[in-house]
């Protein structure tokens, strides 16, 4: 039953916000570090952790792109103001 619960949690990760994905990833890590989990469930947890890490990375990549774009726009405004 625990395997089914872990597998069910893996669905729909793309709709998670960064904080939700990060918190879920921390919980997965906590469970894995605690040990005492059967091999199949450990593998399912690890796979879920990989999915959550990808969601977090996409959020961070998007935030970096937005920051870069804002900085580039600010530089463009500064360059045109000085001309």
Secondary structure by P-SEA (a helix, b strand, c coil): caaaaaaaaacccccccaaaaaaaaaaaaaaaaaccccaaaaaaaaaaaaaaaaaaaaaaaaaaaaaaaaaaaaaaaaaaaac
